[in-house]
Amino acid sequence: MADLTPTPDRPGLHVSKPSPNAPATGSAVCHCGATATATGDAQVKALVEGYTANHGAAHHDGGRR
């Protein structure tokens, strides 16, 4: 399987939860240079919400969300 971790050359959001009992992990890299990582279900949920609200696609529509 390919490495799906985002990089500055391949920005994006990656979330992993290998089993129901394991904590989720997440990483995000935006083309604007912002980066973030999180461990734990609640922290990863906050990472995803923040990334989708302020980075990634939010940049494509000028932040109008």
Protein Blocks (a to p, Z undefined) as FASTA:
>chain_A
ZZfbdcfklgcdddddfbfkbccddddddfkopacddedjklmmmmmmmmmmmgmjlmmn
nopZZ
